[in-house]
Amino acid sequence: MKRIIFYALIVFPLVVINSFLLSKPNILGKMGLIIYKFHYLRTFPRALLTVAIVVGIAVLVAESIRAFTLREAISDKMGRVVLVFFIAICGAILIKTGMDFSTWAVGHTGRRFKYGAYLLPIVLMIIFTFPLISLPKGLNDQKK
């Protein structure tokens, strides 16, 4: 029940906010979306669908790892390592986004679009951190 409340109150509003921010670039950003054929970010419903799919897949992966760890299909340490690996990947994506927005071409897409681009990896990091901290410590040691 705690997980459902977490996803409903934390992740869902962040998905909506992120979709709104990504669908509202300035005029240079709109031209960039047309030139680079980013059809999936041109309108709010398309951006919402795109972000919801990405976040949904991340939630599915994170909760699957958590479930496999709790059912002892994978070890406690392996589950934690995999979740930390996904958090590190999201951190690398966040750093790459920062590097991309420091260039002139992408940097002039507008503040809302930039904040939306930064928010998505942060939301993914939150999604992978929640199962990591909610796993009981020493799960396999308690069963022995």
Beta strands, then each sheet from edge to edge (+ up, - down):
end
